[in-house]
Amino acid sequence: MTRPPTAAQRRVIDAADPVTGRLRGTEAQLAALVRHGLAFRHARPPHDHFLTPAGHRLRDAEPVPPAPEAPSASGVFAARIGGEEDPPAAGPARVREVHSAWQGLLELRRMTNPDGATDRPCGWERAHLVQAAALALEAAGHVPAGADGEQGYRVRATPQPEAVAVREPDAAALRACSVTLEAAGWQVGEYTEPRTRDRYLLASPRRV
């Protein structure tokens, strides 16, 4: 991209679906984003437009404030990574939201993986490792850790490229997390922390 998007184009980028990257805008706006390499037009009907990895990075790095008439709430979905100070309320509405986000992520895999595979992570997940792994766990019904509680999973970034750490004090629950991530297309290994002797998982998106 040779120049920044216009304010109207940035509003289109900022309003994209937070999981699939699906875009809504005028034909001229969408065509301009495609020319800049920030969006692509899906080959299959209805030929919707979606953010490219470059478009996702631009939105994440430079978030655009909502327009004055927009609601004050961001409305952006975030999977539970465990240990949040102010987690979203549990209940049927959260279950529906998580299910919808997971289905959207599977659709994103289908659209962006070269062979249309839905059984392994896509580019968006490789760029958002912690959120992607946490979504797989939360969608499968695993319980995230509370702000002060000891039980529940916690997903955290690691110094290793394309790897997240998953900690869960309960050994059986930790093994269940491993099974879930493997089924979601992640390579998982179980390790022991040298100092504390606590067991944890290292998970990386599977490529093939």
C-alpha angles and dihedrals in degrees: 000000000000101000137020118269119260121259090259092050091048090053088054090050093047092049094053118122105275094226109030098028091227110170134214121195145105119305090250093052093047093046090051091052090051090052090051092051093244096112141024133207113235114239095222126073132299081036096215121181124243137185117263119222087266089054091050091050092050092051093046094046097044110027114194118226113242119262115264092256093050120101115268092235112086094220090205114147119232125182118230109262093179130253097050116161093219108024122183116265116271120232143090093310091056091047090053092047093051092046091051092049092050092049089049090052091051089052090050089053090051092050100042107032107093093236095037091247117165096186096078135048123272134217094277090057092050088054093046103036100160095046092044095051092043091051091053090052097044093045089054091055101256115152117242121219118262125232093267103013124105097210124079137053127295122196117200139171119254135203088250116096114253094001134114129190120230118197126188122164094213110080095210092048090049091054089048089053088053092052091049094050093047090051089050092056103267128131107231134191129179119225141175123239104236096218102038099025088225116151120234141165131245111203130186130180111261114237101197 
